[in-house]
Amino acid sequence: MIISASYRTDIPAFYSEWFRNRLRAGYCKAVNPYSGQIYRIDLAPEQVDGFVFWTKNIGPLLKYLPEVQTRNIPFVVQHSITGYPHELEARVAPVTQVVESLKRLADDYGSERIVWRYDPILFTSLTTFDWHKENFAMLAQQLEGLTDEVVISFAQVYRKTARNMEIAAHEYGFTWNEHRSEEFVLEHGLALTKELAQIADTYGMRVSICSQQKFVIEGVSQEARCVDANRLSRIAGKSVIAKERGNRTECRCHASKDIGDYDTCPHGCVYCYAVNNRDLALSRYKQHNPESEFLFEPAIRTIQLSRANIEV
């Protein structure tokens, strides 16, 4: 089984000690976010085909990666770097710091393990079409030689995303509503995909599209497979077998088991799909116990949900 760590939260940035402890224990426990069912996930080397780490800051995990390596478990890092302004990403590590960490990762383990994520792409008065072109080019230049792939996607505005964007727009004085229509995003997204693909090619990267077929352009961009058994196979030097089992429509990921938890990432990104309430996420992070079997204790979750229901 491929282990995803984690598209629900940022384990490398905030919960790397917990991950190390669970790796040593050989298992962790998690809660199904929909049914509430508790399940045990085996992390013994003979049961894990590979790890996919999702993060905005791989730095804190670097000191623990030798423990993954000594267990002969291949891993890939899906690393988000957008360079967005503070108004959109409140507590994300500086780009220069993150790039230095990726250089260390590439030097120690090889660039094949790194995939850059420039997503989700948001069109706002702060992050216009031209801003994205200039920003992407600046980032791509810094990441040259550290990866061969950059994954992009255009922001999906769920209700919680819209609510958090509205709060931030009001607080910081930017606008975004005029840039959110499906027609606007499709027109400008297709044009931007072509521009970014040209820039990426200059720096030895290809552009792939995460779960948005309409932005796949023949000869320009391809479908992404973020949980990729083929990449893990190349790293491992042996076949990693996994069925295609995406998490949503048009997702081409191979099957994996995620060990994270929603509403636990304190980065404070206003566009985040995995955080419904940023204050709750920060509170849960502060309550985290790195010695627990769970990333976030279900007993605490039950109390918080009960309080939320009472307040409603």
SEZA-83621 format. One record per residue: residue in one letter; x, z, y of N, C-alpha, C in turn. Coordinates in Angstrom, 1 decimal, padded with zeros to 4 digits. Example, Ala and Ser with C-alpha at 12.3 -4.5 7.8 and 13.67 -1.06 7.14 Angstrom:
% residues 2
A,013.2,007.8,-005.7,012.3,007.8,-004.5,013.2,007.8,-003.3
S,012.8,007.1,-002.2,013.7,007.1,-001.1,012.9,007.9,000.0
% end
This chain:
% residues 312
M,000.8,000.0,-001.2,000.0,000.0,000.0,000.9,000.0,001.3
I,000.5,-000.8,002.2,001.2,-000.8,003.5,000.5,000.3,004.4
I,001.4,001.1,005.0,000.9,002.2,005.9,001.0,001.8,007.3
S,-000.1,001.9,008.0,-000.2,001.6,009.5,-000.1,002.9,010.2
A,000.9,003.0,011.2,001.2,004.2,011.9,001.4,004.0,013.4
S,000.5,003.8,014.2,-000.9,003.7,013.9,-001.6,002.9,015.0
Y,-002.5,002.1,014.7,-003.2,001.4,015.8,-004.3,002.3,016.4
R,-004.5,003.5,015.9,-005.4,004.5,016.5,-004.8,005.4,017.5
T,-003.5,005.5,017.5,-002.7,006.4,018.4,-001.3,006.0,018.4
D,-000.4,006.6,019.2,001.0,006.3,019.2,001.8,007.3,018.5
I,001.9,007.2,017.2,002.7,008.1,016.4,004.2,008.2,016.8
P,004.9,007.0,016.9,006.3,007.1,017.2,006.6,007.8,018.6
A,005.7,007.6,019.6,006.0,008.2,020.9,005.6,009.7,020.9
F,004.6,010.1,020.3,004.1,011.5,020.4,004.0,012.3,019.2
Y,004.0,011.7,018.0,003.8,012.5,016.8,004.9,012.2,015.7
S,006.1,011.9,016.2,007.2,011.5,015.3,007.6,012.6,014.4
E,007.6,013.8,014.9,008.0,015.0,014.1,007.0,015.2,013.0
W,005.7,015.1,013.3,004.7,015.2,012.3,004.9,014.1,011.2
F,005.2,012.9,011.6,005.4,011.8,010.7,006.6,012.2,009.7
R,007.7,012.6,010.3,008.8,013.0,009.5,008.4,014.1,008.5
N,007.7,015.1,008.9,007.3,016.2,008.0,006.4,015.7,006.9
R,005.5,014.8,007.2,004.6,014.2,006.2,005.3,013.3,005.2
L,006.3,012.6,005.7,007.2,011.7,004.9,007.9,012.6,003.9
R,008.4,013.7,004.3,009.1,014.6,003.4,008.2,015.3,002.4
A,007.0,015.6,002.9,006.0,016.2,002.0,005.4,015.2,001.0
G,005.5,013.9,001.3,005.1,012.8,000.4,003.6,012.5,000.5
Y,002.9,013.0,001.5,001.5,012.7,001.7,001.1,013.2,003.1
C,-000.1,012.7,003.5,-000.8,013.3,004.7,-002.2,013.2,004.4
K,-003.0,013.8,005.2,-004.5,013.7,005.1,-005.0,013.2,006.4
A,-006.1,012.5,006.3,-006.8,011.8,007.5,-008.3,011.9,007.4
V,-008.9,011.7,008.5,-010.4,011.8,008.5,-011.0,010.4,008.8
N,-011.9,009.9,008.0,-012.6,008.7,008.3,-013.3,008.8,009.6
P,-013.0,008.0,010.6,-013.6,008.2,012.0,-015.1,007.9,012.0
Y,-015.6,007.3,011.0,-017.0,006.9,011.0,-017.9,007.9,010.1
S,-017.4,008.2,008.9,-018.1,009.0,008.0,-017.7,010.5,008.1
G,-016.5,010.8,008.6,-016.0,012.1,008.6,-015.4,012.6,007.3
Q,-015.4,011.7,006.3,-014.8,012.1,005.0,-013.3,012.3,005.2
I,-012.8,013.3,004.5,-011.4,013.6,004.5,-010.7,012.9,003.3
Y,-009.6,012.2,003.5,-008.9,011.6,002.3,-007.4,011.8,002.4
R,-006.8,011.8,001.3,-005.4,012.0,001.1,-004.6,010.7,001.0
I,-003.6,010.5,001.7,-002.8,009.3,001.7,-001.4,009.6,001.1
D,-001.1,008.9,000.0,000.2,009.1,-000.6,001.3,008.4,000.1
L,002.3,009.1,000.5,003.5,008.6,001.2,004.8,008.6,000.4
A,004.6,008.8,-000.9,005.8,008.8,-001.8,006.4,007.4,-001.8
P,007.7,007.2,-001.9,008.3,005.9,-001.8,007.8,004.9,-002.8
E,007.5,005.3,-004.0,007.0,004.4,-005.0,005.6,003.9,-004.7
Q,004.9,004.6,-003.8,003.5,004.2,-003.4,003.4,003.4,-002.1
V,004.4,003.4,-001.3,004.4,002.8,000.0,005.2,001.5,-000.1
D,004.5,000.4,000.2,005.2,-000.9,000.3,005.9,-001.2,001.6
G,005.4,-000.5,002.6,006.0,-000.7,003.9,005.3,000.0,005.0
F,006.0,000.3,006.1,005.3,000.9,007.3,005.2,-000.1,008.4
V,004.1,-000.1,009.1,004.0,-000.8,010.4,003.8,000.2,011.5
F,004.7,000.3,012.4,004.6,001.3,013.5,004.1,000.6,014.7
W,003.1,001.2,015.4,002.6,000.6,016.6,002.9,001.6,017.7
T,003.5,001.1,018.8,004.0,002.1,019.8,004.2,001.4,021.2
K,004.3,002.2,022.2,004.8,001.9,023.5,006.1,002.5,023.8
N,006.6,003.3,022.9,007.9,004.0,023.0,008.5,004.4,021.7
I,009.3,003.6,021.1,009.9,003.8,019.8,011.0,004.9,019.9
G,011.4,005.3,021.1,012.6,006.2,021.2,012.5,007.5,020.4
P,011.4,008.2,020.5,011.4,009.5,019.8,011.4,009.4,018.2
L,011.1,008.2,017.7,011.1,008.0,016.3,012.5,007.6,015.7
L,013.3,007.1,016.6,014.6,006.6,016.1,015.4,007.6,015.3
K,015.4,008.8,015.7,016.2,009.8,014.9,015.6,010.1,013.5
Y,014.4,009.7,013.3,013.8,009.9,011.9,013.8,008.6,011.1
L,014.1,007.5,011.6,014.0,006.2,010.9,015.0,006.2,009.7
P,016.2,006.9,009.8,017.1,006.9,008.6,016.4,007.5,007.4
E,015.4,008.4,007.6,014.7,009.0,006.4,013.8,007.9,005.8
V,013.3,007.0,006.6,012.5,005.9,006.0,013.5,004.9,005.3
Q,014.6,004.7,005.9,015.6,003.7,005.3,016.1,004.2,004.0
T,016.4,005.5,003.9,017.0,006.1,002.7,016.0,006.0,001.5
R,014.7,005.9,001.9,013.7,005.8,000.8,013.5,004.4,000.4
N,014.2,003.5,001.0,014.1,002.0,000.7,012.7,001.5,001.0
I,012.1,002.0,002.1,010.8,001.5,002.5,011.0,000.6,003.7
P,010.6,-000.7,003.6,010.8,-001.6,004.8,009.8,-001.2,005.9
F,010.2,-001.5,007.1,009.3,-001.2,008.2,009.4,-002.2,009.3
V,008.3,-002.4,010.1,008.2,-003.3,011.2,007.7,-002.4,012.4
V,008.1,-002.8,013.6,007.7,-002.1,014.8,006.9,-003.1,015.7
Q,005.6,-002.8,015.8,004.8,-003.6,016.8,004.9,-002.9,018.1
H,005.7,-003.4,019.0,006.0,-002.6,020.2,005.4,-003.2,021.5
S,004.4,-002.5,022.1,003.8,-003.0,023.3,004.6,-002.7,024.5
I,004.9,-003.7,025.3,005.5,-003.6,026.6,004.8,-004.6,027.5
T,004.1,-004.0,028.5,003.3,-004.8,029.4,003.9,-004.7,030.8
G,004.5,-003.7,031.2,005.0,-003.5,032.5,003.9,-003.4,033.5
Y,002.8,-002.9,033.1,001.6,-002.8,034.0,001.9,-001.7,035.1
P,001.3,-001.8,036.2,001.4,-000.7,037.2,000.8,000.6,036.8
H,001.2,001.7,037.5,000.8,003.0,037.2,-000.7,003.2,037.1
E,-001.4,002.4,038.0,-002.8,002.5,038.1,-003.5,002.2,036.7
L,-002.8,001.4,035.9,-003.4,001.0,034.6,-002.8,001.7,033.4
E,-001.6,002.2,033.6,-000.8,002.9,032.5,-000.2,004.1,033.1
A,-000.9,005.2,033.0,-000.5,006.4,033.7,000.8,007.1,033.3
R,001.0,007.1,032.0,002.2,007.9,031.4,003.0,007.1,030.4
V,003.2,005.9,030.7,004.0,005.0,029.8,005.5,005.1,030.2
A,006.4,005.1,029.2,007.8,005.2,029.5,008.3,003.9,030.3
P,009.3,004.1,031.2,009.8,003.0,031.9,010.3,001.8,031.0
V,010.1,000.6,031.5,010.5,-000.6,030.7,012.0,-000.5,030.4
T,012.8,-000.1,031.3,014.3,-000.1,031.0,014.6,000.9,029.9
Q,013.9,002.0,029.9,014.2,003.0,028.8,013.7,002.5,027.5
V,012.6,001.8,027.4,012.1,001.3,026.2,013.0,000.2,025.7
V,013.4,-000.7,026.5,014.3,-001.8,026.1,015.6,-001.3,025.5
E,016.1,-000.2,026.1,017.4,000.4,025.6,017.1,000.9,024.1
S,015.9,001.5,023.9,015.6,002.0,022.6,015.5,000.8,021.6
L,014.9,-000.3,022.0,014.8,-001.4,021.2,016.1,-002.0,020.8
K,017.0,-002.0,021.8,018.4,-002.5,021.5,019.1,-001.6,020.4
R,018.9,-000.3,020.5,019.4,000.6,019.5,018.8,000.2,018.1
L,017.5,000.0,018.1,016.7,-000.3,016.9,017.3,-001.6,016.3
A,017.4,-002.6,017.1,017.9,-003.9,016.6,019.3,-003.8,016.1
D,020.2,-003.0,016.8,021.6,-002.9,016.4,021.6,-002.2,015.0
D,020.8,-001.2,014.8,020.9,-000.4,013.6,020.1,-001.0,012.4
Y,019.1,-001.8,012.7,018.2,-002.2,011.6,017.9,-003.7,011.6
G,018.2,-004.4,012.7,018.0,-005.9,012.8,016.8,-006.2,013.6
S,016.8,-007.3,014.3,015.7,-007.7,015.2,014.5,-008.2,014.4
E,014.7,-008.5,013.1,013.5,-009.0,012.3,012.4,-007.9,012.3
R,012.8,-006.7,012.5,011.8,-005.6,012.4,011.0,-005.4,013.7
I,011.3,-006.1,014.7,010.7,-005.9,016.0,009.7,-007.1,016.4
V,008.5,-006.7,016.7,007.5,-007.7,017.3,007.1,-007.1,018.6
W,007.3,-008.0,019.7,006.8,-007.6,021.0,005.3,-007.8,021.2
R,004.6,-006.9,021.7,003.2,-007.1,022.0,003.0,-007.1,023.6
Y,002.5,-008.2,024.1,002.2,-008.2,025.5,000.6,-008.3,025.5
D,000.0,-007.1,025.3,-001.4,-007.1,025.2,-001.9,-005.7,025.4
P,-003.2,-005.6,025.7,-004.1,-006.7,026.1,-003.8,-007.2,027.5
I,-004.0,-008.5,027.7,-003.8,-009.0,029.0,-005.1,-008.8,029.9
L,-004.9,-008.1,031.0,-006.0,-007.8,031.9,-005.8,-008.6,033.2
F,-006.9,-009.2,033.6,-006.9,-009.9,034.9,-007.6,-008.9,035.9
T,-006.8,-008.5,036.9,-007.3,-007.6,038.0,-006.7,-008.0,039.3
S,-007.1,-007.4,040.4,-006.4,-007.7,041.6,-005.0,-007.2,041.6
L,-004.6,-006.4,040.7,-003.2,-005.9,040.6,-002.4,-006.8,039.6
T,-003.1,-007.4,038.7,-002.5,-008.2,037.6,-003.1,-009.6,037.6
T,-002.8,-010.4,038.5,-003.4,-011.7,038.6,-002.7,-012.7,037.6
F,-003.2,-013.9,037.6,-002.6,-015.0,036.8,-001.1,-015.1,037.1
D,-000.7,-015.3,038.4,000.7,-015.5,038.8,001.5,-014.2,038.5
W,000.9,-013.0,038.7,001.6,-011.8,038.4,002.0,-011.8,036.9
H,001.1,-012.2,036.0,001.4,-012.2,034.6,002.5,-013.1,034.3
K,002.6,-014.3,034.9,003.6,-015.2,034.6,005.0,-014.6,035.0
E,005.1,-014.1,036.2,006.3,-013.5,036.7,006.7,-012.3,035.9
N,005.8,-011.4,035.6,006.0,-010.2,034.8,006.5,-010.5,033.4
F,005.8,-011.4,032.7,006.1,-011.8,031.4,007.5,-012.4,031.3
A,007.9,-013.2,032.3,009.2,-013.8,032.3,010.3,-012.8,032.5
M,010.0,-011.8,033.3,011.0,-010.7,033.5,011.2,-009.9,032.2
L,010.1,-009.6,031.5,010.2,-008.9,030.3,010.8,-009.7,029.2
A,010.5,-010.9,029.1,011.0,-011.8,028.0,012.5,-011.9,028.2
Q,013.0,-012.0,029.4,014.4,-012.1,029.6,015.2,-010.9,029.1
Q,014.6,-009.7,029.4,015.2,-008.5,028.9,015.1,-008.3,027.4
L,014.1,-008.9,026.8,014.0,-008.8,025.3,014.6,-009.9,024.5
E,015.2,-010.8,025.2,015.9,-012.0,024.5,016.8,-011.5,023.4
G,016.7,-012.0,022.2,017.5,-011.6,021.1,017.1,-010.4,020.3
L,016.1,-009.7,020.8,015.6,-008.5,020.2,014.4,-008.8,019.3
T,013.7,-010.0,019.4,012.6,-010.3,018.6,012.4,-011.8,018.6
D,011.6,-012.3,017.6,011.3,-013.8,017.6,009.9,-014.0,017.8
E,009.1,-013.0,018.1,007.6,-013.2,018.2,007.1,-012.2,019.3
V,006.1,-012.8,020.1,005.4,-012.0,021.0,003.9,-012.2,020.8
V,003.2,-011.1,020.5,001.8,-011.2,020.3,001.0,-010.9,021.6
I,000.1,-011.8,021.9,-000.8,-011.6,023.1,-002.2,-011.6,022.7
S,-003.0,-010.9,023.5,-004.5,-011.0,023.4,-005.0,-010.7,024.8
F,-006.3,-011.1,025.0,-006.9,-010.9,026.3,-008.0,-009.8,026.1
A,-008.0,-008.9,027.1,-008.7,-007.6,027.0,-010.2,-007.8,026.6
Q,-010.7,-007.1,025.6,-012.1,-007.1,025.2,-012.7,-005.9,025.9
V,-013.7,-006.1,026.7,-014.3,-005.1,027.6,-015.4,-004.4,026.8
Y,-015.1,-003.4,026.0,-016.1,-002.6,025.4,-016.7,-001.6,026.4
R,-017.8,-000.9,026.1,-018.4,-000.1,027.1,-017.5,001.0,027.6
K,-016.7,001.6,026.6,-015.8,002.7,027.0,-014.7,002.1,027.9
T,-014.3,000.9,027.6,-013.2,000.2,028.4,-013.7,000.0,029.8
A,-015.0,-000.5,029.9,-015.6,-000.8,031.2,-015.7,000.5,032.0
R,-016.1,001.6,031.4,-016.3,002.8,032.1,-015.0,003.4,032.6
N,-013.9,003.3,031.8,-012.6,003.8,032.2,-012.0,002.9,033.3
M,-012.2,001.6,033.2,-011.7,000.7,034.2,-012.4,001.0,035.6
E,-013.7,001.2,035.5,-014.5,001.5,036.8,-014.0,002.7,037.4
I,-013.7,003.8,036.6,-013.2,005.0,037.2,-011.9,004.8,037.9
A,-011.0,004.1,037.2,-009.6,003.8,037.7,-009.7,002.9,039.0
A,-010.6,001.9,038.9,-010.7,001.0,040.1,-011.2,001.8,041.3
H,-012.1,002.7,041.1,-012.6,003.5,042.2,-011.5,004.4,042.7
E,-010.8,005.0,041.8,-009.8,006.0,042.2,-008.6,005.3,042.9
Y,-008.2,004.1,042.5,-007.0,003.5,043.0,-007.2,002.3,043.9
G,-008.5,001.9,044.0,-008.8,000.9,045.0,-008.5,-000.6,044.6
F,-008.4,-000.8,043.3,-008.3,-002.2,042.9,-009.6,-002.8,042.4
T,-009.7,-004.1,042.2,-010.9,-004.7,041.7,-010.6,-005.4,040.4
W,-011.7,-005.6,039.6,-011.5,-006.3,038.3,-012.8,-007.0,037.9
N,-013.9,-006.6,038.4,-015.2,-007.2,037.9,-015.3,-008.7,038.0
E,-014.7,-009.2,039.1,-014.8,-010.7,039.3,-013.9,-011.4,038.3
H,-013.0,-010.7,037.6,-012.1,-011.3,036.6,-012.5,-011.1,035.2
R,-013.7,-010.5,034.9,-014.0,-010.1,033.6,-015.0,-011.0,032.8
S,-015.6,-012.0,033.5,-016.6,-012.8,032.8,-015.9,-013.6,031.7
E,-016.7,-013.9,030.7,-016.1,-014.7,029.5,-015.6,-016.0,030.0
E,-016.3,-016.7,030.9,-015.9,-018.0,031.4,-014.5,-017.9,032.1
F,-014.4,-016.9,033.0,-013.1,-016.7,033.7,-012.0,-016.5,032.7
V,-012.2,-015.6,031.8,-011.1,-015.2,030.9,-010.7,-016.4,030.0
L,-011.7,-017.1,029.5,-011.4,-018.3,028.7,-010.6,-019.3,029.4
E,-011.1,-019.7,030.6,-010.4,-020.7,031.4,-009.0,-020.3,031.8
H,-008.8,-019.1,032.4,-007.5,-018.6,032.8,-006.7,-018.2,031.6
G,-007.3,-017.7,030.5,-006.6,-017.3,029.4,-005.9,-018.5,028.7
L,-006.6,-019.6,028.5,-006.0,-020.8,027.9,-004.8,-021.3,028.7
A,-005.0,-021.3,030.0,-003.9,-021.8,030.9,-002.7,-020.9,030.8
L,-003.0,-019.6,030.8,-001.9,-018.6,030.8,-001.2,-018.6,029.5
T,-001.9,-018.8,028.4,-001.3,-018.9,027.1,-000.2,-020.0,027.0
K,-000.6,-021.2,027.6,000.4,-022.3,027.7,001.6,-021.9,028.5
E,001.4,-021.2,029.6,002.5,-020.8,030.5,003.4,-019.8,029.8
L,002.8,-018.8,029.1,003.6,-017.8,028.5,004.3,-018.4,027.3
A,003.7,-019.3,026.6,004.4,-019.9,025.4,005.7,-020.7,025.9
Q,005.6,-021.3,027.0,006.8,-022.0,027.5,007.9,-021.0,027.9
I,007.5,-020.0,028.5,008.5,-018.9,028.9,009.1,-018.3,027.6
A,008.2,-018.0,026.7,008.7,-017.3,025.4,009.7,-018.2,024.7
D,009.4,-019.5,024.6,010.3,-020.4,024.0,011.7,-020.5,024.6
T,011.7,-020.3,025.9,013.0,-020.3,026.6,013.9,-019.1,026.1
Y,013.2,-018.0,025.7,013.9,-016.8,025.2,013.9,-016.6,023.7
G,013.6,-017.7,023.0,013.7,-017.7,021.5,012.6,-017.0,020.8
M,011.4,-017.0,021.5,010.2,-016.4,020.9,009.1,-017.4,020.7
R,008.2,-017.1,019.8,007.0,-017.8,019.7,005.8,-016.9,020.0
V,004.7,-017.5,020.6,003.6,-016.7,020.9,002.5,-016.8,019.8
S,002.0,-015.6,019.4,000.9,-015.6,018.5,-000.2,-014.8,019.1
I,-001.4,-015.1,018.7,-002.7,-014.6,019.3,-003.3,-013.6,018.3
C,-003.6,-012.4,018.8,-004.2,-011.4,018.0,-005.8,-011.5,018.0
S,-006.3,-011.9,016.9,-007.8,-011.8,016.7,-008.6,-012.6,017.7
Q,-008.1,-013.6,018.3,-008.8,-014.4,019.2,-008.6,-015.9,019.0
Q,-009.3,-016.5,018.1,-009.0,-017.8,017.7,-009.1,-018.8,018.8
K,-010.0,-018.6,019.8,-010.2,-019.5,020.9,-009.0,-019.7,021.8
F,-008.0,-018.8,021.7,-006.7,-019.0,022.4,-005.6,-019.5,021.6
V,-005.9,-019.9,020.3,-004.9,-020.6,019.5,-004.9,-022.0,019.8
I,-003.8,-022.5,020.3,-003.6,-023.9,020.8,-002.6,-024.6,019.9
E,-003.0,-025.7,019.3,-002.0,-026.4,018.4,-000.7,-026.8,019.1
G,000.4,-026.4,018.4,001.7,-026.7,019.0,002.1,-025.8,020.1
V,001.2,-024.8,020.5,001.6,-023.9,021.5,001.6,-022.4,021.0
S,000.5,-022.1,020.4,000.3,-020.7,019.9,-000.2,-020.7,018.5
Q,-000.1,-019.6,017.8,-000.6,-019.5,016.4,-001.3,-018.2,016.2
E,-002.0,-018.0,015.1,-002.7,-016.8,014.8,-001.6,-015.7,014.5
A,-001.9,-014.5,015.0,-001.0,-013.4,014.7,-001.4,-012.7,013.4
R,-000.5,-012.1,012.7,-000.7,-011.3,011.6,000.1,-010.0,011.8
C,-000.5,-009.0,012.5,000.3,-007.9,012.9,000.7,-007.0,011.8
V,-000.2,-006.8,010.8,000.2,-006.1,009.6,000.6,-007.3,008.6
D,001.9,-007.5,008.5,002.3,-008.8,007.9,003.2,-008.5,006.6
A,002.6,-008.7,005.5,003.3,-008.5,004.2,004.5,-009.5,004.1
N,004.4,-010.6,004.7,005.4,-011.6,004.6,006.7,-011.2,005.3
R,006.5,-010.6,006.5,007.6,-010.1,007.3,008.3,-008.9,006.6
L,007.4,-008.1,006.0,007.9,-006.9,005.3,008.7,-007.4,004.1
S,008.2,-008.5,003.4,008.9,-009.0,002.3,010.3,-009.5,002.6
R,010.4,-010.2,003.7,011.7,-010.7,004.2,012.7,-009.5,004.5
I,012.2,-008.5,005.1,013.0,-007.3,005.4,013.5,-006.6,004.1
A,012.5,-006.5,003.1,012.8,-005.7,001.9,013.6,-006.5,000.9
G,013.6,-007.9,001.1,014.3,-008.7,000.1,013.6,-008.8,-001.2
K,012.3,-008.5,-001.2,011.4,-008.6,-002.4,010.0,-008.8,-001.9
S,009.2,-009.2,-002.8,007.8,-009.5,-002.5,007.0,-008.2,-002.2
V,006.3,-008.2,-001.1,005.3,-007.2,-000.8,003.9,-007.9,-000.9
I,003.1,-007.5,-001.9,001.9,-008.1,-002.1,000.7,-007.4,-001.5
A,-000.1,-008.1,-000.7,-001.2,-007.4,-000.1,-002.3,-008.5,000.3
K,-003.5,-008.2,000.1,-004.6,-009.1,000.4,-004.8,-009.1,001.9
E,-005.4,-010.3,002.4,-005.8,-010.3,003.8,-007.0,-009.5,004.0
R,-007.0,-008.5,004.9,-008.2,-007.7,005.1,-008.1,-007.2,006.5
G,-008.6,-008.0,007.4,-008.6,-007.7,008.9,-009.5,-006.6,009.2
N,-009.2,-005.9,010.4,-010.0,-004.8,010.9,-011.2,-005.3,011.7
R,-011.2,-006.5,012.1,-012.3,-007.1,012.9,-012.4,-008.6,012.7
T,-013.4,-009.2,013.2,-013.5,-010.7,013.1,-012.3,-011.4,013.6
E,-011.8,-012.4,012.9,-010.7,-013.2,013.3,-009.3,-012.5,013.1
C,-009.3,-011.2,012.6,-008.1,-010.5,012.4,-007.5,-011.0,011.1
R,-006.2,-011.4,011.1,-005.6,-011.9,009.9,-004.6,-010.9,009.2
C,-004.7,-009.7,009.6,-003.8,-008.7,009.0,-004.0,-008.5,007.5
H,-002.9,-008.1,006.8,-003.0,-007.8,005.4,-003.5,-006.3,005.3
A,-004.0,-006.0,004.2,-004.6,-004.7,004.0,-003.6,-003.6,004.2
S,-004.1,-002.5,004.8,-003.2,-001.3,005.1,-004.1,-000.1,005.2
K,-003.4,001.0,005.2,-004.1,002.3,005.3,-003.5,003.0,006.6
D,-004.4,003.3,007.5,-004.0,003.8,008.8,-004.0,005.4,008.7
I,-002.9,006.0,009.3,-002.8,007.5,009.2,-003.0,008.1,010.5
G,-003.5,007.4,011.5,-003.6,007.9,012.9,-005.0,008.5,013.1
D,-005.3,008.8,014.3,-006.6,009.4,014.7,-006.9,009.0,016.1
Y,-008.2,008.6,016.3,-008.6,008.2,017.7,-008.6,009.3,018.6
D,-008.6,009.0,019.9,-008.7,010.0,021.0,-007.6,011.1,020.9
T,-006.4,010.6,020.6,-005.2,011.5,020.5,-004.0,011.0,021.2
C,-004.1,009.8,021.9,-002.9,009.2,022.6,-003.0,009.6,024.0
P,-002.0,010.3,024.6,-002.0,010.7,026.0,-001.3,009.8,026.9
H,-001.1,008.5,026.5,-000.4,007.5,027.4,-001.3,007.3,028.7
G,-002.6,007.5,028.6,-003.5,007.3,029.8,-003.7,005.9,030.2
C,-003.7,004.9,029.3,-003.9,003.5,029.6,-005.5,003.3,029.8
V,-005.9,002.8,030.9,-007.3,002.8,031.2,-008.0,001.8,030.4
Y,-007.3,000.8,029.8,-007.9,-000.3,029.0,-008.0,000.0,027.5
C,-007.5,001.2,027.1,-007.3,001.5,025.7,-008.5,001.4,024.9
Y,-008.5,000.7,023.7,-009.6,000.7,022.8,-009.7,001.9,021.9
A,-008.6,002.7,021.8,-008.6,003.8,020.8,-008.9,005.1,021.5
V,-009.1,005.1,022.8,-009.3,006.4,023.5,-010.6,006.2,024.3
N,-011.6,007.1,023.9,-012.9,007.1,024.6,-012.8,008.0,025.9
N,-012.0,009.1,025.8,-012.0,010.0,026.9,-010.5,010.5,027.0
R,-009.9,010.1,028.2,-008.5,010.4,028.3,-008.1,011.9,028.5
D,-009.0,012.6,029.0,-008.8,014.1,029.1,-008.9,014.7,027.7
L,-009.8,014.2,026.9,-009.9,014.7,025.5,-008.6,014.4,024.7
A,-008.1,013.2,024.9,-006.9,012.7,024.2,-005.7,013.6,024.6
L,-005.6,013.9,025.9,-004.5,014.8,026.3,-004.7,016.2,025.8
S,-005.9,016.7,025.7,-006.2,018.0,025.2,-005.8,018.1,023.7
R,-006.2,017.1,023.0,-005.9,017.1,021.5,-004.4,017.0,021.3
Y,-003.7,016.2,022.1,-002.2,016.1,022.0,-001.6,017.5,022.1
K,-002.1,018.3,023.1,-001.5,019.6,023.4,-001.8,020.6,022.2
Q,-002.9,020.3,021.5,-003.3,021.2,020.4,-002.7,020.8,019.0
H,-002.0,019.7,019.0,-001.4,019.1,017.8,-000.4,020.1,017.2
N,-000.5,020.2,015.8,000.4,021.0,015.1,001.2,020.1,014.2
P,002.5,020.0,014.4,003.4,019.1,013.6,003.5,019.5,012.2
E,003.2,020.7,011.9,003.3,021.2,010.5,002.0,021.0,009.7
S,000.9,020.5,010.3,-000.3,020.3,009.7,-000.3,019.1,008.7
E,-001.2,019.1,007.7,-001.4,017.9,006.9,-002.0,016.8,007.7
F,-002.8,017.1,008.7,-003.6,016.2,009.5,-002.8,016.0,010.8
L,-003.0,014.8,011.4,-002.5,014.5,012.7,-003.2,015.4,013.7
F,-004.6,015.5,013.5,-005.4,016.4,014.3,-006.4,017.1,013.4
E,-006.4,018.4,013.5,-007.2,019.2,012.5,-008.7,018.9,012.6
P,-009.3,018.6,011.5,-010.8,018.4,011.5,-011.6,019.5,012.0
A,-011.1,020.8,011.8,-011.9,022.0,012.2,-012.0,022.0,013.7
I,-010.9,021.6,014.4,-010.9,021.6,015.9,-011.8,020.4,016.3
R,-011.7,019.3,015.6,-012.6,018.2,016.0,-014.1,018.6,015.9
T,-014.5,019.3,014.9,-015.9,019.7,014.7,-016.3,020.6,015.9
I,-015.5,021.5,016.3,-015.8,022.4,017.4,-016.0,021.6,018.7
Q,-015.1,020.6,018.9,-015.1,019.8,020.1,-016.4,018.9,020.1
L,-016.7,018.3,019.0,-017.8,017.5,018.9,-019.1,018.3,019.1
S,-019.1,019.5,018.6,-020.3,020.4,018.8,-020.5,020.8,020.3
R,-019.4,021.1,020.9,-019.4,021.4,022.3,-019.9,020.2,023.1
A,-019.4,019.0,022.8,-019.8,017.8,023.5,-021.3,017.5,023.3
N,-021.8,017.8,022.1,-023.3,017.6,021.9,-024.1,018.6,022.7
I,-023.6,019.8,022.8,-024.3,020.8,023.6,-024.3,020.4,025.1
E,-023.1,019.9,025.6,-023.1,019.6,027.0,-024.0,018.4,027.3
V,-024.1,017.5,026.4,-025.0,016.3,026.6,-026.4,016.8,026.6
% end
